[in-house]
Amino acid sequence: MKSVLSVRGLDKRFGAVVAADALSIDIAAGQRVSLIGANGAGKTTFVNMVTGYLKPDSGSVMLDGIDIGKRSPRNVARLGISRSFQIPQLFTDLTAAENLAVAISGVRATALSFHAPADSQGRHDKAIELLARFGLKELADRPISELAGGVRKLVDIAMALVRRPKLLLLDEPTSGVSAEEKFATMDRVMHAVASDAATIVFVEHDMEIVSRYADRVVAFYQGRILADGDPGNVLKDAEVRRYVTGSAR
């Protein structure tokens, strides 16, 4: 199976802290991969290096055979990687549809202009279509400041889909979402991305979400990969139970 993302020997240190220790991983097209690990294990550092927000000290990051390890976040996005954030990166004074329209404007090959309205040339219609995929059409004209945390998460993920990415990275998509709503939220996400057949990598602390939605789990510990495989085997691994899930018995 063809690898969309291929990482080799990735290292990253912050002083004495080892955030990535010779990480090597291949992610195949169409996979749903969950990254798990305690806080500080290296998951978000890995995501930040793949998306260009951090530069690795050494090693390579290849997207469809193109080395992206030293490229800017904008350039990485143009090549086919999009991400959402643990804390949604939204304009709180704008509506949900306006946030999407701004993101759609940024996809254009030509330079952005503050003199050109963000909702021109059908961008508003595209924004509504994306929101509808997440079941948020009725909230299109509501300011972000009035929306609940779980809805903001979905809008942030919708913005990441604007470019129809080859690889979609989600940083804790259900954090801040109530226990009663977490499965419904993740169902919406998976349904929304299905039409693009995107490869999905998501950082997650909730093992119920991991078990239900991932077909592969990569467990991180102290900047290295502790285990990698199908959810059943990884979550039963003795070291994962000891250092990640806290269920060593």
C-alpha positions as CSV (number, residue, x, y, z in Angstrom):
1,M,0.0,0.0,0.0
2,K,1.3,3.4,-1.0
3,S,2.6,5.7,1.8
4,V,1.2,9.2,1.8
5,L,3.5,10.2,4.7
6,S,7.0,8.7,5.3
7,V,9.0,9.9,8.2
8,R,12.6,8.8,8.8
9,G,14.9,9.4,11.8
10,L,13.1,12.5,13.1
11,D,14.8,14.2,16.0
12,K,13.7,17.2,18.0
13,R,15.1,18.5,21.3
14,F,14.2,21.5,23.4
15,G,17.3,21.8,25.6
16,A,17.5,18.6,27.7
17,V,14.0,17.6,26.7
18,V,13.8,15.0,24.0
19,A,10.5,15.6,22.1
20,A,11.3,13.3,19.2
21,D,13.9,10.5,19.3
22,A,14.7,9.0,15.9
23,L,11.0,8.7,14.9
24,S,10.3,6.6,11.8
25,I,6.8,5.9,10.5
26,D,4.9,5.3,7.3
27,I,1.2,6.2,6.9
28,A,-0.7,4.7,4.0
29,A,-3.4,6.3,2.0
30,G,-6.8,6.0,3.5
31,Q,-5.7,5.0,7.0
32,R,-7.3,6.3,10.1
33,V,-4.4,6.6,12.6
34,S,-4.6,7.7,16.2
35,L,-1.6,9.0,18.1
36,I,-1.8,8.4,21.8
37,G,0.5,9.1,24.7
38,A,0.7,11.1,28.0
39,N,1.1,14.8,27.9
40,G,4.6,15.6,26.7
41,A,5.1,12.2,25.0
42,G,5.8,13.9,21.7
43,K,2.5,13.6,19.8
44,T,1.9,17.3,19.1
45,T,5.6,17.9,18.4
46,F,5.3,15.2,15.7
47,V,2.2,16.9,14.2
48,N,3.9,20.3,14.4
49,M,7.0,19.0,12.5
50,V,4.9,17.3,9.8
51,T,2.9,20.5,9.2
52,G,5.9,22.8,9.2
53,Y,5.2,24.6,12.5
54,L,8.4,23.1,13.9
55,K,11.6,22.2,12.1
56,P,13.2,18.9,13.0
57,D,16.8,18.9,14.2
58,S,17.4,15.9,11.9
59,G,15.6,13.4,9.8
60,S,13.2,13.6,6.9
61,V,9.5,14.1,6.3
62,M,8.2,13.0,2.9
63,L,4.7,13.7,1.5
64,D,4.1,11.6,-1.6
65,G,7.9,11.5,-2.2
66,I,8.4,15.3,-1.7
67,D,10.6,16.4,1.2
68,I,8.6,18.8,3.3
69,G,10.7,18.9,6.5
70,K,12.0,22.4,6.0
71,R,9.0,24.0,4.3
72,S,6.7,26.6,5.8
73,P,3.2,25.7,7.1
74,R,1.6,27.4,4.2
75,N,3.7,25.6,1.7
76,V,3.0,22.2,3.4
77,A,-0.7,23.0,3.3
78,R,-0.6,23.7,-0.4
79,L,1.1,20.4,-1.0
80,G,-1.7,18.5,0.7
81,I,-1.6,18.5,4.5
82,S,-4.2,20.2,6.5
83,R,-4.7,20.3,10.3
84,S,-7.1,21.4,13.0
85,F,-5.9,22.6,16.4
86,Q,-6.5,21.6,20.0
87,I,-7.7,25.1,20.6
88,P,-9.7,26.1,17.5
89,Q,-8.0,28.9,15.5
90,L,-11.1,31.0,14.5
91,F,-12.1,34.6,14.1
92,T,-14.5,34.9,17.0
93,D,-16.1,38.1,15.7
94,L,-17.0,36.5,12.4
95,T,-19.8,34.0,11.7
96,A,-19.1,30.4,11.0
97,A,-19.7,30.9,7.3
98,E,-17.4,34.0,7.2
99,N,-14.6,31.9,8.8
100,L,-15.0,29.3,6.1
101,A,-15.1,32.0,3.4
102,V,-11.8,33.4,4.7
103,A,-10.2,30.0,4.5
104,I,-11.6,29.4,1.0
105,S,-10.1,32.8,-0.1
106,G,-6.7,31.6,1.1
107,V,-6.7,28.6,-1.3
108,R,-6.5,30.9,-4.3
109,A,-3.3,30.8,-6.3
110,T,-3.3,34.6,-6.6
111,A,-2.4,36.9,-3.7
112,L,-5.1,37.8,-1.2
113,S,-6.4,41.4,-1.3
114,F,-8.3,43.2,1.5
115,H,-10.2,45.0,-1.3
116,A,-11.8,41.8,-2.6
117,P,-14.7,40.5,-0.5
118,A,-14.1,37.1,1.0
119,D,-17.6,35.8,0.1
120,S,-17.4,36.7,-3.6
121,Q,-17.4,34.2,-6.5
122,G,-19.4,31.5,-4.8
123,R,-17.2,31.3,-1.6
124,H,-20.2,31.7,0.6
125,D,-22.0,28.8,-1.1
126,K,-18.9,26.7,-0.7
127,A,-18.8,27.6,3.0
128,I,-22.4,26.6,3.5
129,E,-21.8,23.3,1.7
130,L,-18.9,22.5,4.0
131,L,-20.9,23.5,7.1
132,A,-23.8,21.3,5.9
133,R,-21.5,18.3,5.8
134,F,-20.9,18.7,9.5
135,G,-24.6,19.3,10.2
136,L,-23.9,23.0,11.0
137,K,-25.8,24.7,8.2
138,E,-28.3,26.3,10.6
139,L,-25.5,27.9,12.5
140,A,-23.8,29.4,9.4
141,D,-24.8,33.0,10.3
142,R,-24.0,32.8,14.0
143,P,-20.9,34.5,15.3
144,I,-18.2,32.1,16.6
145,S,-18.3,33.8,20.0
146,E,-21.9,32.5,20.4
147,L,-21.1,28.9,19.6
148,A,-20.3,26.1,22.0
149,G,-16.8,24.6,22.2
150,G,-17.7,21.4,20.4
151,V,-19.2,23.4,17.5
152,R,-16.1,25.5,17.3
153,K,-14.1,22.3,17.0
154,L,-16.2,21.2,14.0
155,V,-15.9,24.6,12.3
156,D,-12.1,24.4,12.7
157,I,-12.0,21.0,11.2
158,A,-14.3,22.2,8.3
159,M,-11.7,24.9,7.6
160,A,-9.0,22.2,7.4
161,L,-11.0,20.5,4.7
162,V,-11.1,23.5,2.4
163,R,-8.1,22.3,0.5
164,R,-9.3,18.7,0.1
165,P,-6.1,17.5,1.7
166,K,-4.2,14.3,1.1
167,L,-3.6,14.1,4.8
168,L,-5.7,15.5,7.6
169,L,-4.2,16.0,11.0
170,L,-6.6,16.5,13.9
171,D,-5.3,17.6,17.3
172,E,-7.6,16.2,20.0
173,P,-10.9,16.6,18.0
174,T,-13.0,15.7,21.0
175,S,-11.3,17.6,23.8
176,G,-13.7,20.1,25.4
177,V,-16.6,18.1,24.1
178,S,-19.0,16.5,26.7
179,A,-19.0,12.8,27.3
180,E,-22.6,12.7,26.0
181,E,-21.6,14.4,22.7
182,K,-18.2,12.9,21.9
183,F,-19.3,10.0,19.7
184,A,-21.8,12.2,17.9
185,T,-19.0,14.8,17.3
186,M,-16.6,12.2,16.0
187,D,-19.3,10.6,13.8
188,R,-19.9,14.0,12.2
189,V,-16.1,14.4,11.5
190,M,-15.8,11.0,9.9
191,H,-18.9,11.4,7.8
192,A,-17.8,14.9,6.7
193,V,-14.3,13.7,5.5
194,A,-15.5,10.4,4.0
195,S,-16.3,12.0,0.6
196,D,-12.7,13.2,0.2
197,A,-11.3,9.8,1.3
198,A,-8.7,11.7,3.2
199,T,-6.0,9.9,5.2
200,I,-6.6,10.9,8.8
201,V,-4.2,11.1,11.8
202,F,-5.8,12.2,15.0
203,V,-4.2,12.9,18.5
204,E,-6.6,11.6,21.1
205,H,-6.6,10.9,24.9
206,D,-10.0,9.2,25.0
207,M,-9.4,5.5,24.5
208,E,-13.1,4.9,23.7
209,I,-12.7,7.2,20.7
210,V,-9.5,5.6,19.7
211,S,-11.0,2.1,19.8
212,R,-14.0,3.0,17.8
213,Y,-12.6,5.2,15.1
214,A,-8.9,4.3,14.5
215,D,-7.8,1.3,12.4
216,R,-4.2,1.9,13.6
217,V,-2.8,3.2,16.8
218,V,0.7,4.7,17.4
219,A,1.6,5.0,21.1
220,F,4.3,7.7,22.0
221,Y,6.4,7.8,25.1
222,Q,9.3,10.2,25.8
223,G,9.6,11.1,22.1
224,R,9.7,7.6,20.8
225,I,7.2,5.1,19.4
226,L,6.3,2.6,22.1
227,A,3.9,0.5,20.0
228,D,2.3,0.6,16.6
229,G,-0.5,-1.6,15.2
230,D,-4.2,-2.3,15.3
231,P,-6.1,-0.8,18.3
232,G,-6.8,-4.1,20.0
233,N,-3.2,-5.2,20.2
234,V,-1.7,-1.8,21.0
235,L,-4.1,-1.0,23.8
236,K,-3.4,-4.4,25.3
237,D,0.4,-3.9,25.1
238,A,1.9,-4.0,28.6
239,E,4.1,-0.9,28.1
240,V,1.2,1.0,26.7
241,R,-1.0,0.1,29.6
242,R,1.8,1.1,32.0
243,Y,2.9,4.4,30.4
244,V,0.0,5.6,28.4
245,T,-3.4,4.3,29.5
246,G,-2.5,3.8,33.2
247,S,-4.1,0.4,33.3
248,A,-1.1,-1.8,34.0
249,R,-2.9,-4.6,35.8
